[in-house]
Amino acid sequence: MADVPYSRLYWRLGDEYPDVWDDAATLGAYVQLLIQADMAWPSRPHRPSLIDDDAYARLVDSGLVIEAGKRYTIRGLEKERR
């Protein structure tokens, strides 16, 4: 899957993470972070500076974004790629 130019956004995201789904800024930040993480895989990218701090914190609190020092990964990305 690493050679295809898309990222998967599962339909169940809204059911499992309604606070993310219902907030346009947080959902937009998630999509941007997901695409960056997919492009960087298997490396972990640095958090983009344009991502809103509050939206990023909500994503980390929800468990969708996993911080790794100054870098991050997306929940389930490793499993998806392997």
C-alpha positions as CSV (number, residue, x, y, z in Angstrom):
1,M,0.0,0.0,0.0
2,A,3.0,2.3,0.4
3,D,3.1,2.9,-3.4
4,V,-0.5,4.2,-3.7
5,P,-1.2,7.9,-3.5
6,Y,-4.1,7.9,-1.0
7,S,-4.9,7.5,2.7
8,R,-7.8,5.6,4.1
9,L,-10.4,7.4,6.1
10,Y,-12.8,4.8,7.5
11,W,-16.5,5.5,7.7
12,R,-16.7,4.4,11.3
13,L,-14.5,7.3,12.4
14,G,-17.7,9.3,13.1
15,D,-19.2,6.6,15.2
16,E,-16.0,5.8,17.2
17,Y,-14.8,9.4,17.5
18,P,-17.8,11.7,17.4
19,D,-16.0,14.6,19.0
20,V,-13.4,14.5,16.3
21,W,-16.0,14.0,13.5
22,D,-18.3,16.8,14.7
23,D,-15.5,19.4,14.9
24,A,-14.4,20.6,11.4
25,A,-11.0,22.0,12.7
26,T,-10.2,18.7,14.5
27,L,-11.3,16.5,11.6
28,G,-9.3,18.6,9.2
29,A,-6.2,18.4,11.3
30,Y,-6.6,14.6,11.5
31,V,-6.9,14.3,7.8
32,Q,-3.7,16.4,7.3
33,L,-1.8,14.5,9.9
34,L,-3.0,11.2,8.4
35,I,-1.8,12.1,5.0
36,Q,1.6,13.3,6.3
37,A,2.0,10.1,8.3
38,D,1.1,7.9,5.3
39,M,3.6,9.7,3.2
40,A,6.4,9.4,5.8
41,W,5.7,5.8,6.7
42,P,7.7,3.9,8.0
43,S,9.2,7.0,9.5
44,R,7.3,9.1,11.9
45,P,6.8,12.7,10.7
46,H,7.3,15.9,12.7
47,R,4.0,17.6,13.6
48,P,3.3,20.3,10.9
49,S,3.5,23.8,12.4
50,L,0.2,24.8,10.7
51,I,-1.9,22.3,12.8
52,D,-3.8,24.1,15.5
53,D,-2.6,23.4,19.0
54,D,-6.1,22.8,20.4
55,A,-7.1,20.4,17.5
56,Y,-3.8,18.5,17.9
57,A,-4.4,18.2,21.7
58,R,-7.9,16.9,21.1
59,L,-6.6,14.3,18.6
60,V,-3.9,13.1,21.1
61,D,-6.5,13.0,23.9
62,S,-8.8,10.9,21.7
63,G,-6.0,8.4,21.0
64,L,-6.1,8.9,17.2
65,V,-2.7,10.6,17.2
66,I,0.1,9.1,19.2
67,E,2.9,11.4,20.2
68,A,6.5,10.1,19.9
69,G,8.7,12.9,21.2
70,K,8.5,15.6,18.6
71,R,7.1,13.2,16.1
72,Y,3.8,11.4,15.9
73,T,2.0,8.4,14.4
74,I,-1.6,7.6,13.7
75,R,-3.5,4.9,15.6
76,G,-3.7,1.8,13.4
77,L,-1.3,3.0,10.7
78,E,1.4,0.4,11.5
79,K,-1.2,-2.4,11.4
80,E,-2.7,-1.0,8.2
81,R,0.7,-0.9,6.5
82,R,1.9,-4.3,7.6
